[in-house]
Amino acid sequence: MKHTLLALALLGFSQTAVSQSVIKTLTHGGLQREYRLYEPAIYDGSESVALVFNLHGYTSTAWQQELYTGFAAIADTANFILVHPEGTLDNTGTTFWNTFGSPNETVDDVGFISVLIDSIAAEYNIDMNRVYSTGMSNGGFMSYKLACELSYRIAAIASVTGAMIDPAFLACNPSHPTPVMQIHGTADPTVPYLGSTGVLGAEAGVAYWVDYNNCNTTAIETAVPDINQADGTTADQFVYAGGDEGSSVEFYRINGGGHTWPGAPIDIGVTNKDFSASVEIWRFFNQYRLNELVGIGEQQVGARFTVYPNPSSGNVTVQFETAEMRTIQIHNSVGQLVSQVNHNSTSLELSLNRAGIYLLTVISDEGIFTKNLIVK
């Protein structure tokens, strides 16, 4: 997605959809990173909600991605926290996500997203089993990288006009079956549908995840109703169901579609108007929970450990049901790691000497479990 083309297209477009977003920062890897956070009006913190990352394309920005894809309207009714992180500048001075395997680029974007999850969860009541990532172009590449390298925190991903790097996919090693949605135009001039040197084609990428998740190799194919015949495109949906732990892979082929987001309110190329990519991505995400994909029931997750007192004056006890080796991490409200310890008994005493909201993360062979700690 070309920065200048999209920026020009957005100049005359209403900013209402993003007017309530808050720009926040955190420091990671020696860099101050920025992100836009949208909290829907119906969120009141009384129940845990999903967290959705929506990543911009190469040369683009978080603001452009937010306005272009219109996810805020979906968050308003579905009640999830929506985050549009900002990439960094590559060695040419262009905004990007570090996914292309260049030896000259060293930004740890996977680590940034992981810390960002912790930071947001320390401030909001996030269901850590419902963390998802989608993105446009380079943001789709990045979502695939998260599926490969941060799968223990990401339940499902979706890519629009993005792809997987070849041969980096050979090293992809998710910790659980990973539901994937791919949306791609057959006339995409930027990330070719059939692939290019170092980049898998759309169908090849879909085939990888169908095989990895052990889905049915024959898809349920449906032609999307051609409700807008003036857009110059049609669309077909392919659903590969029956994967391990209920996972699936979905693929939208946009016949004649360009390097664009279907259903976007503005056109930066040949754009399918027969369906909303954003609506379909959320519909897809909302089916999946991380604990179910790793084979842990909801009741089991809630009973893994207890923390008391909470709120506290700083001294808390973590009580586990069983004795086994675990890693316990504590992050503060800006995502900084405050403490980490390996522990193998049923009880652990912790002491925090500063007031604030902290995120307690317990990592074991059974999965990753979190709770917020409040210190007065």
Order of alpha helices (4+ residues) and beta strands (2+ residues): alpha-beta-beta-beta-alpha-alpha-beta-beta-beta-alpha-beta-alpha-beta-beta-alpha-beta-beta-beta-alpha-alpha-alpha-beta-beta-beta-beta-beta-beta-beta
